[in-house]
Amino acid sequence: MDDPSSEAGWPAGPAYQGKDTDDHPLRSVPIEITITVGRARPLVRDLLTLGHNAVLALDRRIDDPVELYIGDRLIARGELQELEGGEPGQLAVRLTEVAGPRGELS
């Protein structure tokens, strides 16, 4: 299979390894990471009755790890905490498990 990066004019796979990768064009592409704290599965009839100040129970406990996804791929787990040095109350995630090259968490 051809390396699509060579078609775009980017240095291809192994030939690019060992060089300073800070200038690789993909390094500056932003990605979105979704942090999942839990899931709820209410019936539609219950969902339709929710109003201001309603509480929706999740399938996780407050101390359970959160999960980090890129698309539908689980990339890490971690703990919610307040960002040190940030604005008061700003959330952050301390990573406790990170996916390896084969997708396994460790």
N, C-alpha and C positions, 0 to 999 in steps of 0.2 A: 504494500500500500504506500502511495506517495505521501510525503509529509506536506500537509497543506500550508505550513508556514513558509516553505520555499516558494510556493506560488504567490504568496503575498509579499515576497521580497525580504522576508525575515530569515535570519540564520536558521538553518534546519537542525533538529535534534542533536545527536551526538557531536556534530561538528561545532556546535555552539557551547557545549559543556566545557567547563574549565575557564571560560572567559568571564569577564565581569558582567554579570547578568543584570546589573542595575539599569543598563540601557536597553534591555529587552522591551519592546513596545507593550507587551501584555502586563508588565509590572505596574503600569499606571492605570489599568482598567479597574474601575470600582466594581465591587460585587456586593450583593445584599445577603446578609446572614440573618436568618429567622431564628429567634430564640423562643422555644416552646416551653411554657411553664405548666401546661396541662391541657386536658380536653374536657369538654362537656358534651353530653348527648341528650339534651332535653327533647321531649316530644314537641311537635310544632304547636299544639294547643297550649302547652306550658310557655313556650317562647312568645307566643302572641299575647300572653297576659303579663309579661315582664314590663315593669315601668321603672321610673326613677327610683334609685336606691334599692332595687331588687338585687338579690344575691344569687349568683349562679355557681353551684358547686362544681368543682373540678375533680378529676380522677387522681390528683396528686396531693401530697401533704406539703406543708410550707417548707420543710427542710429537705424535700426530695431534690435531686439534681435537675437542672433545666437541660434541655437538649438544643444543640445548635445545628442548623441545617443550611445547606446551600442547595436550593431547589428542593428535591425530595431526598437528598443524600445527607445522612447523619454524619457530621464531621467532628463533633466533640460533645462533651457533657461538662457542666460546671455548676457553680454555686452563685446565686445572686448576692450582690453586696452593693454598698454605696460606694461610688467612685471617690477615691481619696484625691483631694485637691480640686475636685469638680464642684459644680453647683450643689448646694444642699439638696439631698434627696435624689440626685442623679444616679440611676442604676448602672451597674457594670456586671460582668460575669467573670469570675475567677475560674479558669479552665482546670478541671480535675482529670479528664480523660481526653485524649486527642487521637483521631483516626490516623492509622499508619498508611503506608502506600497501598495496602490491600484492603483498606476500609475497616480494619479491626481497631477497636478502641483499646487504648492502654494508658 
